[in-house]
């Protein structure tokens, strides 16, 4: 059985919810939906881990295939671009929440070590885009030397 709210509290909660909604809109869409969709972009969430052999980057991209993502390594920066397409909108739908990001995305990450850009590879599994960037021979050698010298 649902608990009823006191009558005097209800207007306050409605105002509170509206303020929260407006704040979220201000943070995530500061200029609303104005402008061209092609100029709007978002950044997917990423994790980066380093092993002895490689730098591994995992990116949350549900609904995006490997073919839809472009990867570039320039100097010590990994750049990912692509687009996540929204599900087709249907007339008569009344969305209550629309929190997922759609449209063009771009993410740039500074790499902690030099990598062999010709040997990098990527795979998509369960909405996670995994990029493996093998270290250069010099970086692998220095990592091994550092481990050997450690007490």
KOLBA-927481 format. One record per residue (C-alpha): residue number from 1; residue in one letter; chain; x, y, z. Coordinates in pm, whole numbers, padded with zeros to 5 digits. Layout:
BEGIN
NUM | a | A | X | Y | Z .
...
END
This chain:
BEGIN
1 | x | A | 00000 | 00000 | 00000 .
2 | x | A | 00146 | 00332 | -00108 .
3 | x | A | 00197 | 00595 | 00154 .
4 | x | A | 00019 | 00923 | 00079 .
5 | x | A | 00208 | 01249 | 00108 .
6 | x | A | 00069 | 01530 | 00325 .
7 | x | A | -00125 | 01780 | 00113 .
8 | x | A | 00105 | 02074 | 00199 .
9 | x | A | 00417 | 01880 | 00092 .
10 | x | A | 00301 | 01789 | -00259 .
11 | x | A | 00356 | 02134 | -00425 .
12 | x | A | 00705 | 02150 | -00271 .
13 | x | A | 00796 | 01807 | -00413 .
14 | x | A | 00669 | 01904 | -00758 .
15 | x | A | 00881 | 02221 | -00753 .
16 | x | A | 01177 | 02022 | -00622 .
17 | x | A | 01145 | 01769 | -00907 .
18 | x | A | 01117 | 02047 | -01165 .
19 | x | A | 01429 | 02221 | -01028 .
20 | x | A | 01620 | 01890 | -01044 .
21 | x | A | 01506 | 01836 | -01405 .
22 | x | A | 01609 | 02188 | -01505 .
23 | x | A | 01947 | 02148 | -01336 .
24 | x | A | 02009 | 01820 | -01521 .
25 | x | A | 01913 | 01986 | -01848 .
26 | x | A | 02146 | 02278 | -01775 .
27 | x | A | 02437 | 02042 | -01704 .
28 | x | A | 02384 | 01800 | -01993 .
29 | x | A | 02227 | 02030 | -02254 .
30 | x | A | 02319 | 02390 | -02163 .
31 | x | A | 02171 | 02530 | -02486 .
32 | x | A | 01877 | 02293 | -02502 .
33 | x | A | 01807 | 02113 | -02826 .
34 | x | A | 01892 | 02414 | -03039 .
35 | x | A | 02155 | 02393 | -03309 .
36 | x | A | 02236 | 02128 | -03560 .
37 | x | A | 02243 | 01772 | -03435 .
38 | x | A | 02563 | 01710 | -03630 .
39 | x | A | 02748 | 01969 | -03420 .
40 | x | A | 02639 | 01823 | -03087 .
41 | x | A | 02858 | 01551 | -02940 .
42 | x | A | 02901 | 01358 | -02619 .
43 | x | A | 03183 | 01162 | -02459 .
44 | x | A | 03147 | 00792 | -02377 .
45 | x | A | 03282 | 00663 | -02045 .
46 | x | A | 03624 | 00499 | -02059 .
47 | x | A | 03864 | 00292 | -01851 .
48 | x | A | 04237 | 00271 | -01931 .
49 | x | A | 04470 | 00008 | -01788 .
50 | x | A | 04837 | -00063 | -01852 .
51 | x | A | 04997 | -00407 | -01862 .
52 | x | A | 05360 | -00499 | -01930 .
53 | x | A | 05278 | -00542 | -02299 .
54 | x | A | 05001 | -00295 | -02383 .
55 | x | A | 04767 | -00010 | -02296 .
56 | x | A | 04406 | -00131 | -02290 .
57 | x | A | 04113 | 00109 | -02323 .
58 | x | A | 03754 | -00002 | -02262 .
59 | x | A | 03474 | 00227 | -02377 .
60 | x | A | 03101 | 00194 | -02302 .
61 | x | A | 02926 | 00209 | -02640 .
62 | x | A | 02605 | 00004 | -02627 .
63 | x | A | 02436 | -00022 | -02965 .
64 | x | A | 02747 | 00082 | -03160 .
65 | x | A | 02936 | -00162 | -03384 .
66 | x | A | 03313 | -00165 | -03436 .
67 | x | A | 03263 | -00045 | -03793 .
68 | x | A | 03092 | 00272 | -03664 .
69 | x | A | 03395 | 00384 | -03459 .
70 | x | A | 03701 | 00554 | -03602 .
71 | x | A | 04030 | 00526 | -03410 .
72 | x | A | 04337 | 00741 | -03457 .
73 | x | A | 04662 | 00762 | -03264 .
74 | x | A | 04856 | 01080 | -03314 .
75 | x | A | 05160 | 01125 | -03095 .
76 | x | A | 05049 | 01027 | -02744 .
77 | x | A | 04675 | 01086 | -02801 .
78 | x | A | 04412 | 00824 | -02883 .
79 | x | A | 04110 | 00978 | -03058 .
80 | x | A | 03778 | 00794 | -03097 .
81 | x | A | 03490 | 00929 | -03303 .
82 | x | A | 03163 | 00786 | -03421 .
83 | x | A | 02790 | 00808 | -03385 .
84 | x | A | 02531 | 00633 | -03174 .
85 | x | A | 02199 | 00635 | -03353 .
86 | x | A | 01879 | 00673 | -03157 .
87 | x | A | 01612 | 00408 | -03187 .
88 | x | A | 01350 | 00519 | -03434 .
89 | x | A | 01100 | 00746 | -03266 .
90 | x | A | 00739 | 00648 | -03291 .
91 | x | A | 00437 | 00873 | -03276 .
92 | x | A | 00234 | 00835 | -02961 .
93 | x | A | 00530 | 00765 | -02731 .
94 | x | A | 00553 | 00972 | -02417 .
95 | x | A | 00908 | 00954 | -02281 .
96 | x | A | 00939 | 01002 | -01906 .
97 | x | A | 01318 | 00964 | -01902 .
98 | x | A | 01564 | 01002 | -02186 .
99 | x | A | 01907 | 00978 | -02025 .
100 | x | A | 02107 | 00788 | -02284 .
101 | x | A | 02325 | 00991 | -02518 .
102 | x | A | 02273 | 00968 | -02891 .
103 | x | A | 02440 | 01133 | -03185 .
104 | x | A | 02801 | 01205 | -03265 .
105 | x | A | 03061 | 01124 | -03001 .
106 | x | A | 03425 | 01208 | -02965 .
107 | x | A | 03676 | 01114 | -02699 .
108 | x | A | 04046 | 01190 | -02676 .
109 | x | A | 04273 | 01020 | -02424 .
110 | x | A | 04637 | 01097 | -02353 .
111 | x | A | 04832 | 00771 | -02355 .
112 | x | A | 05085 | 00719 | -02073 .
113 | x | A | 05336 | 00536 | -02297 .
114 | x | A | 05438 | 00516 | -02663 .
115 | x | A | 05237 | 00257 | -02853 .
116 | x | A | 05272 | 00074 | -03183 .
117 | x | A | 04976 | 00224 | -03370 .
118 | x | A | 05012 | -00027 | -03656 .
119 | x | A | 04954 | -00319 | -03417 .
120 | x | A | 04649 | -00182 | -03232 .
121 | x | A | 04326 | -00375 | -03256 .
122 | x | A | 03971 | -00341 | -03127 .
123 | x | A | 03677 | -00565 | -03049 .
124 | x | A | 03319 | -00510 | -02933 .
125 | x | A | 03168 | -00739 | -02672 .
126 | x | A | 02838 | -00673 | -02493 .
127 | x | A | 02842 | -00300 | -02563 .
128 | x | A | 03203 | -00254 | -02449 .
129 | x | A | 03452 | -00145 | -02711 .
130 | x | A | 03798 | -00278 | -02613 .
131 | x | A | 04105 | -00124 | -02777 .
132 | x | A | 04444 | -00291 | -02727 .
133 | x | A | 04742 | -00069 | -02801 .
134 | x | A | 05067 | -00269 | -02782 .
135 | x | A | 05360 | -00074 | -02639 .
136 | x | A | 05660 | -00003 | -02855 .
137 | x | A | 05958 | -00235 | -02814 .
138 | x | A | 06146 | 00036 | -02621 .
139 | x | A | 05857 | 00080 | -02376 .
140 | x | A | 05823 | -00297 | -02320 .
141 | x | A | 06198 | -00323 | -02258 .
142 | x | A | 06200 | -00033 | -02011 .
143 | x | A | 05898 | -00180 | -01826 .
144 | x | A | 06075 | -00514 | -01794 .
145 | x | A | 06396 | -00343 | -01677 .
146 | x | A | 06206 | -00139 | -01416 .
147 | x | A | 06042 | -00456 | -01281 .
148 | x | A | 06376 | -00637 | -01265 .
149 | x | A | 06539 | -00347 | -01076 .
150 | x | A | 06255 | -00319 | -00823 .
151 | x | A | 06327 | -00470 | -00479 .
END
